[in-house]
Amino acid sequence: MESGVLTVTVPKEEVKKAEVQTIKISG
Protein backbone atom coordinates (compact mmCIF):
# COMPACT_ATOMS: atom_id res chain seq x y z
CA MET A 1 0.00 0.00 0.00
CA GLU A 2 2.91 2.37 0.72
CA SER A 3 4.00 2.17 -2.91
CA GLY A 4 0.51 3.20 -4.01
CA VAL A 5 0.58 6.19 -1.67
CA LEU A 6 3.99 7.21 -3.01
CA THR A 7 2.74 6.87 -6.58
CA VAL A 8 -0.16 9.21 -5.78
CA THR A 9 2.01 11.70 -3.87
CA VAL A 10 4.93 11.81 -6.32
CA PRO A 11 4.49 12.88 -9.96
CA LYS A 12 4.43 10.07 -12.52
CA GLU A 13 7.78 11.19 -13.95
CA GLU A 14 9.43 10.98 -10.53
CA VAL A 15 7.86 7.57 -9.96
CA LYS A 16 9.23 6.35 -13.29
CA LYS A 17 12.70 7.59 -12.33
CA ALA A 18 12.45 5.83 -8.98
CA GLU A 19 11.35 2.62 -10.70
CA VAL A 20 14.24 2.81 -13.16
CA GLN A 21 16.73 3.40 -10.33
CA THR A 22 15.29 0.45 -8.40
CA ILE A 23 15.60 -1.78 -11.47
CA LYS A 24 19.21 -0.66 -12.03
CA ILE A 25 20.09 -1.35 -8.39
CA SER A 26 18.35 -4.74 -8.49
CA GLY A 27 20.11 -5.63 -11.75
C-alpha positions in Angstrom: 0.0 0.0 0.0 2.9 2.4 0.7 4.0 2.2 -2.9 0.5 3.2 -4.0 0.6 6.2 -1.7 4.0 7.2 -3.0 2.7 6.9 -6.6 -0.2 9.2 -5.8 2.0 11.7 -3.9 4.9 11.8 -6.3 4.5 12.9 -10.0 4.4 10.1 -12.5 7.8 11.2 -13.9 9.4 11.0 -10.5 7.9 7.6 -10.0 9.2 6.4 -13.3 12.7 7.6 -12.3 12.5 5.8 -9.0 11.3 2.6 -10.7 14.2 2.8 -13.2 16.7 3.4 -10.3 15.3 0.5 -8.4 15.6 -1.8 -11.5 19.2 -0.7 -12.0 20.1 -1.3 -8.4 18.3 -4.7 -8.5 20.1 -5.6 -11.7 
